[in-house]
Amino acid sequence: MSLNSYGHIFRVTTWGESHGPALGATVDGCPPGVPLDAADLQVWLDKRKPGQNKFTTQRREADEVEILSGVFEGVSTGTPIQLMIRNTDQRSKDYGDIADKFRPGHADITYWQKYGIRDYRGGGRSSARETASRVAAGGVARQALKTLAPKVEIVGYMVGMGEKSIDRARFDWAEIERNPFWTPDADAAKDWAGYLDGLRKSGSSVGALIEVTIRNCPPGLGAPVYGKLDTDLAAAMMSINAVKGVEIGEGMAAARLTGEANADEISMGPDGPVFSSNHAGGILGGISSGQDIVVRFAVKPTSSILTPRKTITRSGEATEIITKGRHDPCVGIRAVPVAEAMAAAVILDHLLLDRGQTGGARGPIG
């Protein structure tokens, strides 16, 4: 299986399977001299790890990250950083019944069609367990951004669950860390708790809408044609398990606007250009404008449910399947820290690309 890497200068390769002894990431291109230890990464892994509440899978993993190389005396050396997270709570027996059946909505059938080999123990590489590696690598990116662009802030949150949405009039940045859904709307969090608990008890699942805001991103990141910042951000989010749609700024809703309504008018402020609105989501022509970058994506319902579903076996025989094991009733909850990690990796990568091409030079305004 090829194509397990992403990024240009800051490049991450993930490895390992859901039910193997360990998984991890090799991070290449981190600048030297970045303060880094395992605790800097663990704080982000603790946000993603399973079993923290009844709304996530009850698989119990400490997700403790080990740094095997690329750090000396508390700082990065500029050489590859090897990260490892041991699996400690696999229950491969939960998947024995599906060894010869394809789970609807999962990658089982496509993996078999492509490779002729299938790791049915939790899905192998197709499992969302792989995202722990991304979060660890994203922690490295955050540490580098803290050194190179300390004003950058990356915050992910849930804005919708199934048919339910937040009320943006109640948007509270401080609320995001206070509830299990990473949502900025306290009233929505209370409503969603009962709603999701009912789905969980019935053995069903539901999708979600996640948003990531990148604040204080410097203007000038990205390139106009094949190196667009929004292209790489969209690809990064689309690569997350169960994501089925990505939009930047106004996104799909821009198709319903007129040119007058969509244009973000520009005026000169005391510290530089000021935009009247942000329909573009902080990116114009593939290049960051200095406004907040807003990325939004849809996560499908978890395919592992207890309702019998029709499927076939590898020999083509019709059958039914119930997916046992421990699964998230809304996988979007744990997608939030994964999205933040991917955003951090992309922003750092483009910051390094810009430094390499322009040295940080900018066209003067005013």
Disulfide bonds with the S-S distance in Angstrom:
none
